[in-house]
Amino acid sequence: MDRLGIRPGLRVADLGAGEGYYTVRLARRLGPLAILYAEDVRPEYLKRLEARLKRERIQGIRLILGNANDPEFR
């Protein structure tokens, strides 16, 4: 994340977020005012990620269900 210049105030997308390994770390680095999108094509992964975010009290993450041809960022 250091090499990518990830810092508070950025808008970041985690494509293929899965169950949130990087999503959680990005959220902590970006802080509570971050704009962070977590996208995946598998609804069950997003459901697990949503539960994890609630469990870890991380808010403000926008979960997006994409598809194989389009990440659905609109």
CHARMM internal coordinates of N, CA and C (Angstrom, degrees):
IC EDIT
DIST 1 N 1 CA 1.4258
DIST 1 CA 1 C 1.5193
ANGL 1 N 1 CA 1 C 111.18
DIST 1 C 2 N 1.3296
ANGL 1 CA 1 C 2 N 116.12
DIHE 1 N 1 CA 1 C 2 N -32.40
DIST 2 N 2 CA 1.4637
ANGL 1 C 2 N 2 CA 118.78
DIHE 1 CA 1 C 2 N 2 CA 176.90
DIST 2 CA 2 C 1.5305
ANGL 2 N 2 CA 2 C 110.50
DIHE 1 C 2 N 2 CA 2 C -61.80
DIST 2 C 3 N 1.3039
ANGL 2 CA 2 C 3 N 116.56
DIHE 2 N 2 CA 2 C 3 N -46.31
DIST 3 N 3 CA 1.4661
ANGL 2 C 3 N 3 CA 120.62
DIHE 2 CA 2 C 3 N 3 CA -178.75
DIST 3 CA 3 C 1.5247
ANGL 3 N 3 CA 3 C 112.59
DIHE 2 C 3 N 3 CA 3 C -63.83
DIST 3 C 4 N 1.3223
ANGL 3 CA 3 C 4 N 116.43
DIHE 3 N 3 CA 3 C 4 N -29.71
DIST 4 N 4 CA 1.4636
ANGL 3 C 4 N 4 CA 120.73
DIHE 3 CA 3 C 4 N 4 CA 178.84
DIST 4 CA 4 C 1.5253
ANGL 4 N 4 CA 4 C 112.06
DIHE 3 C 4 N 4 CA 4 C -83.35
DIST 4 C 5 N 1.3123
ANGL 4 CA 4 C 5 N 116.99
DIHE 4 N 4 CA 4 C 5 N -8.48
DIST 5 N 5 CA 1.4576
ANGL 4 C 5 N 5 CA 120.58
DIHE 4 CA 4 C 5 N 5 CA -179.68
DIST 5 CA 5 C 1.5210
ANGL 5 N 5 CA 5 C 113.56
DIHE 4 C 5 N 5 CA 5 C 74.40
DIST 5 C 6 N 1.3355
ANGL 5 CA 5 C 6 N 116.34
DIHE 5 N 5 CA 5 C 6 N 28.73
DIST 6 N 6 CA 1.4624
ANGL 5 C 6 N 6 CA 120.79
DIHE 5 CA 5 C 6 N 6 CA 179.40
DIST 6 CA 6 C 1.5204
ANGL 6 N 6 CA 6 C 108.41
DIHE 5 C 6 N 6 CA 6 C -71.00
DIST 6 C 7 N 1.3478
ANGL 6 CA 6 C 7 N 115.06
DIHE 6 N 6 CA 6 C 7 N 119.73
DIST 7 N 7 CA 1.4632
ANGL 6 C 7 N 7 CA 120.44
DIHE 6 CA 6 C 7 N 7 CA -178.43
DIST 7 CA 7 C 1.5228
ANGL 7 N 7 CA 7 C 109.17
DIHE 6 C 7 N 7 CA 7 C -150.09
DIST 7 C 8 N 1.3197
ANGL 7 CA 7 C 8 N 117.22
DIHE 7 N 7 CA 7 C 8 N 163.17
DIST 8 N 8 CA 1.4667
ANGL 7 C 8 N 8 CA 120.14
DIHE 7 CA 7 C 8 N 8 CA 179.18
DIST 8 CA 8 C 1.5301
ANGL 8 N 8 CA 8 C 111.22
DIHE 7 C 8 N 8 CA 8 C -53.96
DIST 8 C 9 N 1.3231
ANGL 8 CA 8 C 9 N 114.68
DIHE 8 N 8 CA 8 C 9 N 143.79
DIST 9 N 9 CA 1.4583
ANGL 8 C 9 N 9 CA 120.21
DIHE 8 CA 8 C 9 N 9 CA 178.18
DIST 9 CA 9 C 1.5142
ANGL 9 N 9 CA 9 C 114.83
DIHE 8 C 9 N 9 CA 9 C 98.11
DIST 9 C 10 N 1.3240
ANGL 9 CA 9 C 10 N 117.42
DIHE 9 N 9 CA 9 C 10 N -11.31
DIST 10 N 10 CA 1.4599
ANGL 9 C 10 N 10 CA 120.58
DIHE 9 CA 9 C 10 N 10 CA 179.55
DIST 10 CA 10 C 1.5177
ANGL 10 N 10 CA 10 C 111.14
DIHE 9 C 10 N 10 CA 10 C -86.41
DIST 10 C 11 N 1.3140
ANGL 10 CA 10 C 11 N 115.20
DIHE 10 N 10 CA 10 C 11 N 157.20
DIST 11 N 11 CA 1.4701
ANGL 10 C 11 N 11 CA 122.51
DIHE 10 CA 10 C 11 N 11 CA 170.99
DIST 11 CA 11 C 1.5219
ANGL 11 N 11 CA 11 C 105.50
DIHE 10 C 11 N 11 CA 11 C -101.74
DIST 11 C 12 N 1.3454
ANGL 11 CA 11 C 12 N 116.54
DIHE 11 N 11 CA 11 C 12 N 123.90
DIST 12 N 12 CA 1.4589
ANGL 11 C 12 N 12 CA 121.50
DIHE 11 CA 11 C 12 N 12 CA -172.21
DIST 12 CA 12 C 1.5265
ANGL 12 N 12 CA 12 C 110.30
DIHE 11 C 12 N 12 CA 12 C -130.61
DIST 12 C 13 N 1.3241
ANGL 12 CA 12 C 13 N 116.17
DIHE 12 N 12 CA 12 C 13 N 143.54
DIST 13 N 13 CA 1.4638
ANGL 12 C 13 N 13 CA 121.87
DIHE 12 CA 12 C 13 N 13 CA 175.35
DIST 13 CA 13 C 1.5239
ANGL 13 N 13 CA 13 C 108.76
DIHE 12 C 13 N 13 CA 13 C -120.38
DIST 13 C 14 N 1.3145
ANGL 13 CA 13 C 14 N 114.38
DIHE 13 N 13 CA 13 C 14 N 134.71
DIST 14 N 14 CA 1.4578
ANGL 13 C 14 N 14 CA 121.79
DIHE 13 CA 13 C 14 N 14 CA 174.38
DIST 14 CA 14 C 1.5273
ANGL 14 N 14 CA 14 C 106.62
DIHE 13 C 14 N 14 CA 14 C -107.15
DIST 14 C 15 N 1.3355
ANGL 14 CA 14 C 15 N 115.76
DIHE 14 N 14 CA 14 C 15 N 97.10
DIST 15 N 15 CA 1.4657
ANGL 14 C 15 N 15 CA 121.13
DIHE 14 CA 14 C 15 N 15 CA -179.66
DIST 15 CA 15 C 1.5168
ANGL 15 N 15 CA 15 C 109.35
DIHE 14 C 15 N 15 CA 15 C -82.18
DIST 15 C 16 N 1.3117
ANGL 15 CA 15 C 16 N 116.56
DIHE 15 N 15 CA 15 C 16 N 131.95
DIST 16 N 16 CA 1.4617
ANGL 15 C 16 N 16 CA 120.33
DIHE 15 CA 15 C 16 N 16 CA -175.06
DIST 16 CA 16 C 1.5151
ANGL 16 N 16 CA 16 C 109.84
DIHE 15 C 16 N 16 CA 16 C 72.36
DIST 16 C 17 N 1.3219
ANGL 16 CA 16 C 17 N 116.07
DIHE 16 N 16 CA 16 C 17 N 44.99
DIST 17 N 17 CA 1.4669
ANGL 16 C 17 N 17 CA 122.19
DIHE 16 CA 16 C 17 N 17 CA -172.76
DIST 17 CA 17 C 1.5228
ANGL 17 N 17 CA 17 C 113.88
DIHE 16 C 17 N 17 CA 17 C -63.16
DIST 17 C 18 N 1.3241
ANGL 17 CA 17 C 18 N 116.44
DIHE 17 N 17 CA 17 C 18 N -25.82
DIST 18 N 18 CA 1.4608
ANGL 17 C 18 N 18 CA 118.58
DIHE 17 CA 17 C 18 N 18 CA -179.21
DIST 18 CA 18 C 1.5126
ANGL 18 N 18 CA 18 C 111.42
DIHE 17 C 18 N 18 CA 18 C 57.95
DIST 18 C 19 N 1.3145
ANGL 18 CA 18 C 19 N 117.12
DIHE 18 N 18 CA 18 C 19 N -130.18
DIST 19 N 19 CA 1.4613
ANGL 18 C 19 N 19 CA 121.46
DIHE 18 CA 18 C 19 N 19 CA -179.28
DIST 19 CA 19 C 1.5208
ANGL 19 N 19 CA 19 C 112.36
DIHE 18 C 19 N 19 CA 19 C -93.79
DIST 19 C 20 N 1.3375
ANGL 19 CA 19 C 20 N 116.48
DIHE 19 N 19 CA 19 C 20 N 7.83
DIST 20 N 20 CA 1.4507
ANGL 19 C 20 N 20 CA 119.91
DIHE 19 CA 19 C 20 N 20 CA 167.97
DIST 20 CA 20 C 1.5077
ANGL 20 N 20 CA 20 C 119.41
DIHE 19 C 20 N 20 CA 20 C 100.50
DIST 20 C 21 N 1.3210
ANGL 20 CA 20 C 21 N 118.84
DIHE 20 N 20 CA 20 C 21 N 20.44
DIST 21 N 21 CA 1.4654
ANGL 20 C 21 N 21 CA 119.31
DIHE 20 CA 20 C 21 N 21 CA -179.93
DIST 21 CA 21 C 1.5329
ANGL 21 N 21 CA 21 C 110.65
DIHE 20 C 21 N 21 CA 21 C -51.01
DIST 21 C 22 N 1.3248
ANGL 21 CA 21 C 22 N 116.87
DIHE 21 N 21 CA 21 C 22 N -55.42
DIST 22 N 22 CA 1.4680
ANGL 21 C 22 N 22 CA 120.22
DIHE 21 CA 21 C 22 N 22 CA -179.12
DIST 22 CA 22 C 1.5268
ANGL 22 N 22 CA 22 C 111.76
DIHE 21 C 22 N 22 CA 22 C -80.06
DIST 22 C 23 N 1.3066
ANGL 22 CA 22 C 23 N 118.25
DIHE 22 N 22 CA 22 C 23 N -31.38
DIST 23 N 23 CA 1.4612
ANGL 22 C 23 N 23 CA 121.09
DIHE 22 CA 22 C 23 N 23 CA -179.20
DIST 23 CA 23 C 1.5218
ANGL 23 N 23 CA 23 C 110.71
DIHE 22 C 23 N 23 CA 23 C -56.63
DIST 23 C 24 N 1.3172
ANGL 23 CA 23 C 24 N 116.90
DIHE 23 N 23 CA 23 C 24 N -47.28
DIST 24 N 24 CA 1.4674
ANGL 23 C 24 N 24 CA 121.50
DIHE 23 CA 23 C 24 N 24 CA -179.11
DIST 24 CA 24 C 1.5214
ANGL 24 N 24 CA 24 C 110.09
DIHE 23 C 24 N 24 CA 24 C -64.20
DIST 24 C 25 N 1.2870
ANGL 24 CA 24 C 25 N 117.87
DIHE 24 N 24 CA 24 C 25 N -44.16
DIST 25 N 25 CA 1.4650
ANGL 24 C 25 N 25 CA 120.90
DIHE 24 CA 24 C 25 N 25 CA -179.83
DIST 25 CA 25 C 1.5241
ANGL 25 N 25 CA 25 C 111.40
DIHE 24 C 25 N 25 CA 25 C -66.00
DIST 25 C 26 N 1.3290
ANGL 25 CA 25 C 26 N 116.18
DIHE 25 N 25 CA 25 C 26 N -40.95
DIST 26 N 26 CA 1.4624
ANGL 25 C 26 N 26 CA 119.80
DIHE 25 CA 25 C 26 N 26 CA 176.51
DIST 26 CA 26 C 1.5202
ANGL 26 N 26 CA 26 C 110.95
DIHE 25 C 26 N 26 CA 26 C -62.45
DIST 26 C 27 N 1.3082
ANGL 26 CA 26 C 27 N 117.18
DIHE 26 N 26 CA 26 C 27 N -43.81
DIST 27 N 27 CA 1.4613
ANGL 26 C 27 N 27 CA 121.13
DIHE 26 CA 26 C 27 N 27 CA -179.30
DIST 27 CA 27 C 1.5217
ANGL 27 N 27 CA 27 C 110.78
DIHE 26 C 27 N 27 CA 27 C -59.87
DIST 27 C 28 N 1.3040
ANGL 27 CA 27 C 28 N 116.43
DIHE 27 N 27 CA 27 C 28 N -42.47
DIST 28 N 28 CA 1.4719
ANGL 27 C 28 N 28 CA 119.91
DIHE 27 CA 27 C 28 N 28 CA 179.58
DIST 28 CA 28 C 1.5262
ANGL 28 N 28 CA 28 C 111.36
DIHE 27 C 28 N 28 CA 28 C -66.40
DIST 28 C 29 N 1.3022
ANGL 28 CA 28 C 29 N 116.25
DIHE 28 N 28 CA 28 C 29 N -38.44
DIST 29 N 29 CA 1.4626
ANGL 28 C 29 N 29 CA 119.62
DIHE 28 CA 28 C 29 N 29 CA -179.76
DIST 29 CA 29 C 1.5264
ANGL 29 N 29 CA 29 C 111.55
DIHE 28 C 29 N 29 CA 29 C -72.00
DIST 29 C 30 N 1.3152
ANGL 29 CA 29 C 30 N 116.74
DIHE 29 N 29 CA 29 C 30 N -40.52
DIST 30 N 30 CA 1.4560
ANGL 29 C 30 N 30 CA 120.95
DIHE 29 CA 29 C 30 N 30 CA -176.01
DIST 30 CA 30 C 1.5260
ANGL 30 N 30 CA 30 C 112.97
DIHE 29 C 30 N 30 CA 30 C -76.77
DIST 30 C 31 N 1.3202
ANGL 30 CA 30 C 31 N 117.62
DIHE 30 N 30 CA 30 C 31 N -26.09
DIST 31 N 31 CA 1.4516
ANGL 30 C 31 N 31 CA 120.99
DIHE 30 CA 30 C 31 N 31 CA 178.18
DIST 31 CA 31 C 1.5190
ANGL 31 N 31 CA 31 C 112.94
DIHE 30 C 31 N 31 CA 31 C 89.48
DIST 31 C 32 N 1.3390
ANGL 31 CA 31 C 32 N 115.84
DIHE 31 N 31 CA 31 C 32 N 175.78
DIST 32 N 32 CA 1.4661
ANGL 31 C 32 N 32 CA 121.45
DIHE 31 CA 31 C 32 N 32 CA -171.97
DIST 32 CA 32 C 1.5286
ANGL 32 N 32 CA 32 C 114.77
DIHE 31 C 32 N 32 CA 32 C -68.58
DIST 32 C 33 N 1.2999
ANGL 32 CA 32 C 33 N 118.89
DIHE 32 N 32 CA 32 C 33 N -19.01
DIST 33 N 33 CA 1.4643
ANGL 32 C 33 N 33 CA 120.99
DIHE 32 CA 32 C 33 N 33 CA -178.88
DIST 33 CA 33 C 1.5238
ANGL 33 N 33 CA 33 C 112.36
DIHE 32 C 33 N 33 CA 33 C -96.49
DIST 33 C 34 N 1.3112
ANGL 33 CA 33 C 34 N 116.00
DIHE 33 N 33 CA 33 C 34 N 9.39
DIST 34 N 34 CA 1.4660
ANGL 33 C 34 N 34 CA 121.22
DIHE 33 CA 33 C 34 N 34 CA -176.46
DIST 34 CA 34 C 1.5192
ANGL 34 N 34 CA 34 C 111.73
DIHE 33 C 34 N 34 CA 34 C -67.95
DIST 34 C 35 N 1.3118
ANGL 34 CA 34 C 35 N 114.51
DIHE 34 N 34 CA 34 C 35 N 155.33
DIST 35 N 35 CA 1.4588
ANGL 34 C 35 N 35 CA 121.70
DIHE 34 CA 34 C 35 N 35 CA 168.18
DIST 35 CA 35 C 1.5219
ANGL 35 N 35 CA 35 C 105.00
DIHE 34 C 35 N 35 CA 35 C -109.95
DIST 35 C 36 N 1.3192
ANGL 35 CA 35 C 36 N 115.60
DIHE 35 N 35 CA 35 C 36 N 109.26
DIST 36 N 36 CA 1.4565
ANGL 35 C 36 N 36 CA 121.52
DIHE 35 CA 35 C 36 N 36 CA -175.24
DIST 36 CA 36 C 1.5201
ANGL 36 N 36 CA 36 C 109.49
DIHE 35 C 36 N 36 CA 36 C -132.18
DIST 36 C 37 N 1.3198
ANGL 36 CA 36 C 37 N 115.24
DIHE 36 N 36 CA 36 C 37 N 125.12
DIST 37 N 37 CA 1.4566
ANGL 36 C 37 N 37 CA 122.51
DIHE 36 CA 36 C 37 N 37 CA 178.12
DIST 37 CA 37 C 1.5181
ANGL 37 N 37 CA 37 C 108.41
DIHE 36 C 37 N 37 CA 37 C -105.85
DIST 37 C 38 N 1.3234
ANGL 37 CA 37 C 38 N 116.90
DIHE 37 N 37 CA 37 C 38 N 133.21
DIST 38 N 38 CA 1.4580
ANGL 37 C 38 N 38 CA 121.98
DIHE 37 CA 37 C 38 N 38 CA 175.14
DIST 38 CA 38 C 1.5239
ANGL 38 N 38 CA 38 C 106.85
DIHE 37 C 38 N 38 CA 38 C -117.72
DIST 38 C 39 N 1.3157
ANGL 38 CA 38 C 39 N 116.47
DIHE 38 N 38 CA 38 C 39 N 112.25
DIST 39 N 39 CA 1.4624
ANGL 38 C 39 N 39 CA 121.95
DIHE 38 CA 38 C 39 N 39 CA -175.38
DIST 39 CA 39 C 1.5107
ANGL 39 N 39 CA 39 C 110.15
DIHE 38 C 39 N 39 CA 39 C -114.28
DIST 39 C 40 N 1.3261
ANGL 39 CA 39 C 40 N 115.40
DIHE 39 N 39 CA 39 C 40 N 140.55
DIST 40 N 40 CA 1.4559
ANGL 39 C 40 N 40 CA 121.03
DIHE 39 CA 39 C 40 N 40 CA 172.25
DIST 40 CA 40 C 1.5216
ANGL 40 N 40 CA 40 C 107.90
DIHE 39 C 40 N 40 CA 40 C -152.95
DIST 40 C 41 N 1.3256
ANGL 40 CA 40 C 41 N 116.59
DIHE 40 N 40 CA 40 C 41 N 161.47
DIST 41 N 41 CA 1.4625
ANGL 40 C 41 N 41 CA 121.43
DIHE 40 CA 40 C 41 N 41 CA 179.67
DIST 41 CA 41 C 1.5242
ANGL 41 N 41 CA 41 C 111.94
DIHE 40 C 41 N 41 CA 41 C -97.64
DIST 41 C 42 N 1.3028
ANGL 41 CA 41 C 42 N 117.00
DIHE 41 N 41 CA 41 C 42 N -3.47
DIST 42 N 42 CA 1.4725
ANGL 41 C 42 N 42 CA 121.38
DIHE 41 CA 41 C 42 N 42 CA -178.74
DIST 42 CA 42 C 1.5260
ANGL 42 N 42 CA 42 C 109.38
DIHE 41 C 42 N 42 CA 42 C -110.04
DIST 42 C 43 N 1.3334
ANGL 42 CA 42 C 43 N 117.64
DIHE 42 N 42 CA 42 C 43 N 111.30
DIST 43 N 43 CA 1.4616
ANGL 42 C 43 N 43 CA 120.19
DIHE 42 CA 42 C 43 N 43 CA -178.22
DIST 43 CA 43 C 1.5236
ANGL 43 N 43 CA 43 C 113.78
DIHE 42 C 43 N 43 CA 43 C -58.77
DIST 43 C 44 N 1.3268
ANGL 43 CA 43 C 44 N 117.17
DIHE 43 N 43 CA 43 C 44 N -32.93
DIST 44 N 44 CA 1.4688
ANGL 43 C 44 N 44 CA 118.73
DIHE 43 CA 43 C 44 N 44 CA -179.64
DIST 44 CA 44 C 1.5270
ANGL 44 N 44 CA 44 C 111.77
DIHE 43 C 44 N 44 CA 44 C -66.48
DIST 44 C 45 N 1.3247
ANGL 44 CA 44 C 45 N 117.41
DIHE 44 N 44 CA 44 C 45 N -32.40
DIST 45 N 45 CA 1.4673
ANGL 44 C 45 N 45 CA 119.90
DIHE 44 CA 44 C 45 N 45 CA 176.09
DIST 45 CA 45 C 1.5251
ANGL 45 N 45 CA 45 C 110.62
DIHE 44 C 45 N 45 CA 45 C -66.86
DIST 45 C 46 N 1.3158
ANGL 45 CA 45 C 46 N 115.96
DIHE 45 N 45 CA 45 C 46 N -43.55
DIST 46 N 46 CA 1.4635
ANGL 45 C 46 N 46 CA 119.35
DIHE 45 CA 45 C 46 N 46 CA 179.89
DIST 46 CA 46 C 1.5278
ANGL 46 N 46 CA 46 C 111.26
DIHE 45 C 46 N 46 CA 46 C -64.97
DIST 46 C 47 N 1.3079
ANGL 46 CA 46 C 47 N 116.72
DIHE 46 N 46 CA 46 C 47 N -34.36
DIST 47 N 47 CA 1.4633
ANGL 46 C 47 N 47 CA 120.49
DIHE 46 CA 46 C 47 N 47 CA 177.65
DIST 47 CA 47 C 1.5365
ANGL 47 N 47 CA 47 C 109.96
DIHE 46 C 47 N 47 CA 47 C -64.59
DIST 47 C 48 N 1.3203
ANGL 47 CA 47 C 48 N 115.82
DIHE 47 N 47 CA 47 C 48 N -44.13
DIST 48 N 48 CA 1.4757
ANGL 47 C 48 N 48 CA 119.71
DIHE 47 CA 47 C 48 N 48 CA 177.81
DIST 48 CA 48 C 1.5227
ANGL 48 N 48 CA 48 C 111.34
DIHE 47 C 48 N 48 CA 48 C -65.87
DIST 48 C 49 N 1.3370
ANGL 48 CA 48 C 49 N 115.96
DIHE 48 N 48 CA 48 C 49 N -38.61
DIST 49 N 49 CA 1.4608
ANGL 48 C 49 N 49 CA 119.84
DIHE 48 CA 48 C 49 N 49 CA 177.96
DIST 49 CA 49 C 1.5272
ANGL 49 N 49 CA 49 C 110.03
DIHE 48 C 49 N 49 CA 49 C -64.58
DIST 49 C 50 N 1.3064
ANGL 49 CA 49 C 50 N 117.36
DIHE 49 N 49 CA 49 C 50 N -42.39
DIST 50 N 50 CA 1.4578
ANGL 49 C 50 N 50 CA 120.78
DIHE 49 CA 49 C 50 N 50 CA 178.25
DIST 50 CA 50 C 1.5294
ANGL 50 N 50 CA 50 C 110.63
DIHE 49 C 50 N 50 CA 50 C -59.12
DIST 50 C 51 N 1.3218
ANGL 50 CA 50 C 51 N 117.42
DIHE 50 N 50 CA 50 C 51 N -43.57
DIST 51 N 51 CA 1.4649
ANGL 50 C 51 N 51 CA 121.53
DIHE 50 CA 50 C 51 N 51 CA 178.15
DIST 51 CA 51 C 1.5293
ANGL 51 N 51 CA 51 C 110.54
DIHE 50 C 51 N 51 CA 51 C -63.34
DIST 51 C 52 N 1.3149
ANGL 51 CA 51 C 52 N 116.59
DIHE 51 N 51 CA 51 C 52 N -40.90
DIST 52 N 52 CA 1.4707
ANGL 51 C 52 N 52 CA 120.25
DIHE 51 CA 51 C 52 N 52 CA 179.59
DIST 52 CA 52 C 1.5195
ANGL 52 N 52 CA 52 C 110.88
DIHE 51 C 52 N 52 CA 52 C -64.24
DIST 52 C 53 N 1.3238
ANGL 52 CA 52 C 53 N 116.72
DIHE 52 N 52 CA 52 C 53 N -43.47
DIST 53 N 53 CA 1.4581
ANGL 52 C 53 N 53 CA 120.22
DIHE 52 CA 52 C 53 N 53 CA 179.99
DIST 53 CA 53 C 1.5261
ANGL 53 N 53 CA 53 C 110.73
DIHE 52 C 53 N 53 CA 53 C -62.13
DIST 53 C 54 N 1.3081
ANGL 53 CA 53 C 54 N 117.34
DIHE 53 N 53 CA 53 C 54 N -39.60
DIST 54 N 54 CA 1.4682
ANGL 53 C 54 N 54 CA 120.74
DIHE 53 CA 53 C 54 N 54 CA 176.66
DIST 54 CA 54 C 1.5178
ANGL 54 N 54 CA 54 C 110.49
DIHE 53 C 54 N 54 CA 54 C -64.65
DIST 54 C 55 N 1.3213
ANGL 54 CA 54 C 55 N 116.05
DIHE 54 N 54 CA 54 C 55 N -45.83
DIST 55 N 55 CA 1.4696
ANGL 54 C 55 N 55 CA 121.63
DIHE 54 CA 54 C 55 N 55 CA -178.98
DIST 55 CA 55 C 1.5310
ANGL 55 N 55 CA 55 C 111.24
DIHE 54 C 55 N 55 CA 55 C -60.26
DIST 55 C 56 N 1.3414
ANGL 55 CA 55 C 56 N 116.06
DIHE 55 N 55 CA 55 C 56 N -39.26
DIST 56 N 56 CA 1.4638
ANGL 55 C 56 N 56 CA 120.40
DIHE 55 CA 55 C 56 N 56 CA -177.78
DIST 56 CA 56 C 1.5270
ANGL 56 N 56 CA 56 C 112.61
DIHE 55 C 56 N 56 CA 56 C -93.42
DIST 56 C 57 N 1.3349
ANGL 56 CA 56 C 57 N 115.88
DIHE 56 N 56 CA 56 C 57 N 5.74
DIST 57 N 57 CA 1.4667
ANGL 56 C 57 N 57 CA 123.00
DIHE 56 CA 56 C 57 N 57 CA 177.30
DIST 57 CA 57 C 1.5278
ANGL 57 N 57 CA 57 C 112.63
DIHE 56 C 57 N 57 CA 57 C 56.32
DIST 57 C 58 N 1.3110
ANGL 57 CA 57 C 58 N 115.21
DIHE 57 N 57 CA 57 C 58 N 44.73
DIST 58 N 58 CA 1.4599
ANGL 57 C 58 N 58 CA 121.65
DIHE 57 CA 57 C 58 N 58 CA 176.33
DIST 58 CA 58 C 1.5289
ANGL 58 N 58 CA 58 C 106.84
DIHE 57 C 58 N 58 CA 58 C -103.67
DIST 58 C 59 N 1.3270
ANGL 58 CA 58 C 59 N 115.71
DIHE 58 N 58 CA 58 C 59 N 124.19
DIST 59 N 59 CA 1.4593
ANGL 58 C 59 N 59 CA 120.11
DIHE 58 CA 58 C 59 N 59 CA -176.81
DIST 59 CA 59 C 1.5249
ANGL 59 N 59 CA 59 C 110.96
DIHE 58 C 59 N 59 CA 59 C -117.60
DIST 59 C 60 N 1.3292
ANGL 59 CA 59 C 60 N 114.14
DIHE 59 N 59 CA 59 C 60 N 165.11
DIST 60 N 60 CA 1.4550
ANGL 59 C 60 N 60 CA 120.36
DIHE 59 CA 59 C 60 N 60 CA 172.55
DIST 60 CA 60 C 1.5106
ANGL 60 N 60 CA 60 C 115.77
DIHE 59 C 60 N 60 CA 60 C 86.61
DIST 60 C 61 N 1.3247
ANGL 60 CA 60 C 61 N 118.15
DIHE 60 N 60 CA 60 C 61 N 4.51
DIST 61 N 61 CA 1.4613
ANGL 60 C 61 N 61 CA 121.10
DIHE 60 CA 60 C 61 N 61 CA 178.39
DIST 61 CA 61 C 1.5181
ANGL 61 N 61 CA 61 C 107.89
DIHE 60 C 61 N 61 CA 61 C -84.16
DIST 61 C 62 N 1.3017
ANGL 61 CA 61 C 62 N 117.50
DIHE 61 N 61 CA 61 C 62 N 131.15
DIST 62 N 62 CA 1.4554
ANGL 61 C 62 N 62 CA 121.69
DIHE 61 CA 61 C 62 N 62 CA 178.70
DIST 62 CA 62 C 1.5244
ANGL 62 N 62 CA 62 C 108.82
DIHE 61 C 62 N 62 CA 62 C -96.74
DIST 62 C 63 N 1.3119
ANGL 62 CA 62 C 63 N 116.01
DIHE 62 N 62 CA 62 C 63 N 112.10
DIST 63 N 63 CA 1.4634
ANGL 62 C 63 N 63 CA 121.87
DIHE 62 CA 62 C 63 N 63 CA -179.29
DIST 63 CA 63 C 1.5230
ANGL 63 N 63 CA 63 C 109.00
DIHE 62 C 63 N 63 CA 63 C -86.79
DIST 63 C 64 N 1.3232
ANGL 63 CA 63 C 64 N 115.96
DIHE 63 N 63 CA 63 C 64 N 132.25
DIST 64 N 64 CA 1.4619
ANGL 63 C 64 N 64 CA 121.39
DIHE 63 CA 63 C 64 N 64 CA -176.81
DIST 64 CA 64 C 1.5139
ANGL 64 N 64 CA 64 C 109.67
DIHE 63 C 64 N 64 CA 64 C -129.62
DIST 64 C 65 N 1.3294
ANGL 64 CA 64 C 65 N 116.11
DIHE 64 N 64 CA 64 C 65 N 126.10
DIST 65 N 65 CA 1.4558
ANGL 64 C 65 N 65 CA 121.45
DIHE 64 CA 64 C 65 N 65 CA 173.97
DIST 65 CA 65 C 1.5270
ANGL 65 N 65 CA 65 C 107.79
DIHE 64 C 65 N 65 CA 65 C -91.09
DIST 65 C 66 N 1.3180
ANGL 65 CA 65 C 66 N 115.65
DIHE 65 N 65 CA 65 C 66 N 110.14
DIST 66 N 66 CA 1.4540
ANGL 65 C 66 N 66 CA 120.93
DIHE 65 CA 65 C 66 N 66 CA 178.47
DIST 66 CA 66 C 1.5200
ANGL 66 N 66 CA 66 C 110.14
DIHE 65 C 66 N 66 CA 66 C -96.39
DIST 66 C 67 N 1.3158
ANGL 66 CA 66 C 67 N 115.55
DIHE 66 N 66 CA 66 C 67 N -171.35
DIST 67 N 67 CA 1.4616
ANGL 66 C 67 N 67 CA 119.94
DIHE 66 CA 66 C 67 N 67 CA 172.26
DIST 67 CA 67 C 1.5179
ANGL 67 N 67 CA 67 C 108.38
DIHE 66 C 67 N 67 CA 67 C -136.01
DIST 67 C 68 N 1.2971
ANGL 67 CA 67 C 68 N 117.02
DIHE 67 N 67 CA 67 C 68 N 174.16
DIST 68 N 68 CA 1.4666
ANGL 67 C 68 N 68 CA 121.45
DIHE 67 CA 67 C 68 N 68 CA -173.38
DIST 68 CA 68 C 1.5201
ANGL 68 N 68 CA 68 C 113.08
DIHE 67 C 68 N 68 CA 68 C -59.53
DIST 68 C 69 N 1.3213
ANGL 68 CA 68 C 69 N 118.21
DIHE 68 N 68 CA 68 C 69 N -26.05
DIST 69 N 69 CA 1.4615
ANGL 68 C 69 N 69 CA 121.16
DIHE 68 CA 68 C 69 N 69 CA -176.91
DIST 69 CA 69 C 1.5118
ANGL 69 N 69 CA 69 C 114.03
DIHE 68 C 69 N 69 CA 69 C -105.18
DIST 69 C 70 N 1.3268
ANGL 69 CA 69 C 70 N 117.96
DIHE 69 N 69 CA 69 C 70 N -8.85
DIST 70 N 70 CA 1.4527
ANGL 69 C 70 N 70 CA 120.72
DIHE 69 CA 69 C 70 N 70 CA -174.07
DIST 70 CA 70 C 1.5290
ANGL 70 N 70 CA 70 C 109.49
DIHE 69 C 70 N 70 CA 70 C -155.49
DIST 70 C 71 N 1.3290
ANGL 70 CA 70 C 71 N 118.17
DIHE 70 N 70 CA 70 C 71 N 123.16
DIST 71 N 71 CA 1.4570
ANGL 70 C 71 N 71 CA 119.46
DIHE 70 CA 70 C 71 N 71 CA 179.36
DIST 71 CA 71 C 1.5332
ANGL 71 N 71 CA 71 C 112.98
DIHE 70 C 71 N 71 CA 71 C -72.59
DIST 71 C 72 N 1.3189
ANGL 71 CA 71 C 72 N 117.51
DIHE 71 N 71 CA 71 C 72 N -7.73
DIST 72 N 72 CA 1.4712
ANGL 71 C 72 N 72 CA 123.14
DIHE 71 CA 71 C 72 N 72 CA 175.05
DIST 72 CA 72 C 1.5391
ANGL 72 N 72 CA 72 C 113.58
DIHE 71 C 72 N 72 CA 72 C 67.70
DIST 72 C 73 N 1.3243
ANGL 72 CA 72 C 73 N 117.08
DIHE 72 N 72 CA 72 C 73 N 33.04
DIST 73 N 73 CA 1.4729
ANGL 72 C 73 N 73 CA 120.26
DIHE 72 CA 72 C 73 N 73 CA 173.48
DIST 73 CA 73 C 1.5135
ANGL 73 N 73 CA 73 C 108.22
DIHE 72 C 73 N 73 CA 73 C -82.99
DIST 73 C 74 N 1.3081
ANGL 73 CA 73 C 74 N 116.44
DIHE 73 N 73 CA 73 C 74 N 107.59
DIST 74 N 74 CA 1.4705
ANGL 73 C 74 N 74 CA 120.60
DIHE 73 CA 73 C 74 N 74 CA -179.90
DIST 74 CA 74 C 1.4994
ANGL 74 N 74 CA 74 C 109.94
DIHE 73 C 74 N 74 CA 74 C -129.99
END
COOR INIT
IC SEED 1 N 1 CA 1 C
IC BUILD
